[in-house]
Each structure stands twice: as C-alpha cells, then as structure tokens.
Amino acid sequence: MLSATGMTVHSSNRILAHQAFCCYSENMEPYIRTEAAVATIITREPAPEVLVLKRNANPRDPWSGHYAFPGGRRDNDDASLLATCIRETYEECGIQLSSNLLVKQYPVRQAGNHLNQPIPVTTYLFELPEQPAIRLQTTEISCHEWLDLDYVADASNIIRRPMSPRCPDVLFPCIPATAGFIWGFTYETLMLVIADRYTRFS
C-alpha cells in the first residue's frame, strides 16, 4: 500500500518536506523504491463518496496508522501499472475493479518524500455506481471509510496540525476522518482529483 505521508514537493513546500523527513526518518525500515499505483474510488450513489483505508499500527512503518488509497508496488508478474492497481485493490479491500470503470489515469507523482526516498506513483480514478462490499486484508488494514465528497471538498474542513510528536511545530494540511487524518500524498491526490473533475463540490 502507498499511503498518506508522501507529499509531492513544489518549491514552496521544500522546507516543509525537509522538516517532515527529519520527523519521520528515525528508526524506519528501509523499503524498495519500485513504481507503484493507487486507486481513487468514487461512488455515485446514494451520494458521491471516496474510499480510504487505514493502515495497521506498526512502530517501524513510516506510514503506520495512516489513511491511504488502495494500491501498492508493482510485482514482476503485473502486466501494467493498471494491473498492479486492480490486483492490490482486490487484495487489500476485496473490490474487483475493471478497466471499464476507469475514468482517468493521472501523471506519475512522487510519494515518500518525507523519507527522502521518493516512489513514483500513478493514480487511477475509478467511478462505481454504488458502494461495493468491502473485505479487508486485516494483516495490513485496520478499517475503511467512505468520505462524502462534499465534506472533503469543503475548505472549512481543512485544518493544519502536527503529524509527529517529535515535531509538534511542523504543521501539515489535513482533513479529519473518523479514526485519524487524511494528509500528505492522499490529501494532495484528493485535492487534485476534486479540482480536476468534481469542481461542483468545491
């Protein structure tokens, strides 16, 4: 799974990214920097909502307990990054996506900048007519949540708060969810998708 804290760094955010690296780099397990894919899944009925998954707590995981989109790193057997996205989504939450539900493939962006080890991530946007049944991969995922797109797009719901007790003065934009906060790569991807295709909610 690719997750919440890997921010895409523009010039105005470089200081914040460096501070995030200082906050999160200690005692973290190394990881392989292979390309990855995530699924942003939007349902149309009864109201537009977006799916996020919450990672299990792991003190040596830099994304421990964070919200994320379904997805993960490409396997050698995956024919394409879209195949990676579809496979990982099914493994993590039991949703069987297909190419006919695909709305858009977004350009590659970097996740993992807070560790100074960016991973190239491709985001695929899918639209489903209604909420599907969820079957979580409980070894990795603790819970899931469908967030109302109206709520996510409302600027008054965006707050700034620290994301590490080691750095209480480093504040990140985020959206409160039931069991935590949407921030970093997941937050930025949501804002990108809303601005691109769902401006009626913003």
C-alpha positions as CSV (number, residue, x, y, z in Angstrom):
1,M,0.0,0.0,0.0
2,L,1.1,3.5,-0.7
3,S,0.0,6.0,1.9
4,A,-0.7,9.3,3.3
5,T,2.6,11.0,4.1
6,G,4.5,11.1,0.8
7,M,4.0,14.7,-0.4
8,T,4.5,16.0,-3.8
9,V,7.1,18.8,-3.3
10,H,6.8,22.1,-5.1
11,S,9.3,24.8,-4.5
12,S,7.2,26.5,-1.8
13,N,7.0,23.2,0.1
14,R,10.6,22.2,0.2
15,I,11.2,23.4,3.8
16,L,8.1,21.6,5.0
17,A,9.2,18.4,3.2
18,H,12.7,18.6,4.8
19,Q,11.1,19.0,8.2
20,A,8.9,16.0,7.6
21,F,11.9,14.0,6.7
22,C,13.6,15.0,10.0
23,C,10.4,14.0,11.9
24,Y,9.9,10.6,10.3
25,S,13.3,9.2,9.2
26,E,14.4,7.8,12.5
27,N,14.0,4.0,13.2
28,M,12.1,3.3,10.0
29,E,12.6,0.1,8.0
30,P,14.2,0.5,4.5
31,Y,11.9,-0.1,1.6
32,I,12.4,-0.8,-2.1
33,R,11.8,2.1,-4.4
34,T,9.8,0.4,-7.2
35,E,7.0,2.1,-9.1
36,A,3.5,1.8,-7.6
37,A,-0.2,2.5,-8.3
38,V,-3.2,3.5,-6.3
39,A,-6.9,3.6,-6.9
40,T,-9.0,6.7,-6.1
41,I,-12.5,5.1,-6.0
42,I,-15.6,7.4,-6.2
43,T,-19.1,6.1,-5.8
44,R,-22.1,7.9,-7.4
45,E,-25.0,6.7,-5.3
46,P,-26.5,7.5,-2.9
47,A,-24.1,10.4,-2.8
48,P,-20.6,10.8,-4.2
49,E,-18.1,9.4,-1.8
50,V,-14.4,8.4,-1.9
51,L,-12.8,5.3,-0.3
52,V,-9.8,5.4,2.0
53,L,-8.2,2.6,4.0
54,K,-6.4,2.9,7.4
55,R,-3.1,1.1,7.8
56,N,-2.4,-1.1,10.9
57,A,-0.2,0.4,13.5
58,N,3.5,-0.6,13.2
59,P,6.1,1.4,15.1
60,R,8.7,0.8,12.4
61,D,6.4,1.6,9.5
62,P,6.7,5.3,8.3
63,W,3.0,5.1,7.2
64,S,1.8,3.4,10.3
65,G,-1.8,4.1,11.1
66,H,-2.3,6.5,8.2
67,Y,-5.1,6.7,5.8
68,A,-4.4,5.7,2.2
69,F,-5.9,4.7,-1.1
70,P,-5.9,1.1,-2.1
71,G,-2.8,0.2,-4.0
72,G,0.8,-0.8,-3.8
73,R,4.1,-1.6,-5.6
74,R,4.3,-3.3,-8.9
75,D,5.1,-7.0,-9.0
76,N,7.1,-8.6,-11.7
77,D,4.1,-10.6,-12.8
78,D,1.9,-7.4,-13.3
79,A,1.4,-6.7,-17.0
80,S,1.0,-3.0,-16.3
81,L,0.6,-0.5,-13.5
82,L,-3.2,-0.6,-14.1
83,A,-2.9,-4.4,-13.4
84,T,-1.0,-3.5,-10.2
85,C,-3.7,-1.2,-9.1
86,I,-6.5,-3.7,-9.8
87,R,-4.6,-6.5,-8.1
88,E,-3.6,-4.5,-5.0
89,T,-7.1,-3.1,-4.6
90,Y,-8.7,-6.6,-4.6
91,E,-6.1,-7.9,-2.2
92,E,-6.5,-5.0,0.3
93,C,-10.3,-4.5,0.3
94,G,-11.9,-7.1,-1.9
95,I,-13.2,-4.6,-4.6
96,Q,-12.8,-6.1,-8.1
97,L,-12.1,-3.1,-10.3
98,S,-12.0,-3.3,-14.1
99,S,-10.9,-1.1,-17.0
100,N,-14.5,-0.2,-17.9
101,L,-14.8,1.5,-14.6
102,L,-11.7,3.5,-15.1
103,V,-12.2,7.3,-15.6
104,K,-8.7,8.7,-15.8
105,Q,-5.1,7.9,-15.3
106,Y,-3.1,10.7,-13.7
107,P,0.5,11.6,-14.3
108,V,3.1,10.0,-12.1
109,R,3.8,11.8,-8.8
110,Q,6.2,11.1,-6.1
111,A,5.3,9.6,-2.7
112,G,7.7,9.1,0.2
113,N,9.4,12.5,0.0
114,H,9.1,12.7,3.8
115,L,11.7,9.9,3.9
116,N,13.8,11.5,1.2
117,Q,13.2,8.2,-0.8
118,P,10.5,9.1,-3.3
119,I,8.5,6.4,-5.0
120,P,6.9,7.1,-8.4
121,V,3.1,6.6,-8.0
122,T,0.4,6.5,-10.7
123,T,-3.1,7.3,-9.6
124,Y,-6.1,5.7,-11.3
125,L,-9.5,7.2,-10.9
126,F,-12.5,4.8,-10.9
127,E,-16.2,5.6,-10.6
128,L,-18.6,3.0,-9.3
129,P,-22.4,3.2,-9.4
130,E,-22.7,2.3,-5.7
131,Q,-20.7,1.2,-2.7
132,P,-19.4,-2.4,-3.2
133,A,-18.9,-4.9,-0.4
134,I,-15.6,-4.5,1.5
135,R,-13.4,-7.4,2.6
136,L,-10.3,-6.0,4.3
137,Q,-6.8,-7.6,4.3
138,T,-6.7,-7.4,8.1
139,T,-2.9,-8.1,8.3
140,E,-2.3,-4.7,6.7
141,I,-5.6,-2.7,7.0
142,S,-7.4,-1.8,10.2
143,C,-10.5,-0.2,8.8
144,H,-12.0,1.6,5.8
145,E,-14.1,4.8,5.4
146,W,-16.2,6.3,2.7
147,L,-15.8,10.1,2.8
148,D,-18.5,12.3,1.5
149,L,-17.0,14.3,-1.4
150,D,-18.9,17.4,-0.2
151,Y,-17.1,17.1,3.1
152,V,-13.6,16.5,1.5
153,A,-14.0,19.5,-0.9
154,D,-15.2,21.9,1.8
155,A,-12.2,24.2,2.6
156,S,-13.6,24.9,6.0
157,N,-12.9,21.2,6.9
158,I,-9.2,21.5,6.1
159,I,-7.0,22.0,9.2
160,R,-3.3,22.2,9.9
161,R,-1.8,20.1,12.6
162,P,1.5,18.2,13.5
163,M,1.8,14.6,12.3
164,S,4.6,13.5,14.5
165,P,5.0,14.0,18.3
166,R,8.7,14.6,17.6
167,C,7.9,17.7,15.7
168,P,4.9,19.5,17.3
169,D,5.6,22.8,15.5
170,V,5.6,21.3,12.0
171,L,2.1,21.7,10.7
172,F,0.5,19.9,7.7
173,P,-2.8,20.5,5.9
174,C,-5.2,17.6,6.6
175,I,-8.8,16.6,6.7
176,P,-10.2,14.9,9.9
177,A,-11.6,11.4,9.4
178,T,-13.2,9.1,11.9
179,A,-10.0,7.4,13.1
180,G,-7.4,10.0,12.1
181,F,-6.5,12.4,9.4
182,I,-6.2,12.5,5.6
183,W,-2.9,14.2,4.8
184,G,0.3,14.1,2.6
185,F,0.1,12.2,-0.7
186,T,-3.5,11.1,-0.1
187,Y,-4.6,14.6,0.8
188,E,-2.9,16.1,-2.2
189,T,-4.3,13.5,-4.6
190,L,-7.8,14.1,-3.3
191,M,-7.4,17.8,-3.9
192,L,-6.0,17.2,-7.4
193,V,-8.9,14.9,-8.3
194,I,-11.6,17.2,-7.0
195,A,-10.1,20.2,-8.8
196,D,-9.9,18.2,-12.0
197,R,-13.3,16.5,-12.2
198,Y,-15.5,17.4,-9.2
199,T,-15.4,21.2,-9.0
200,R,-19.1,21.3,-8.3
201,F,-18.3,20.1,-4.8
202,S,-15.5,22.6,-4.1
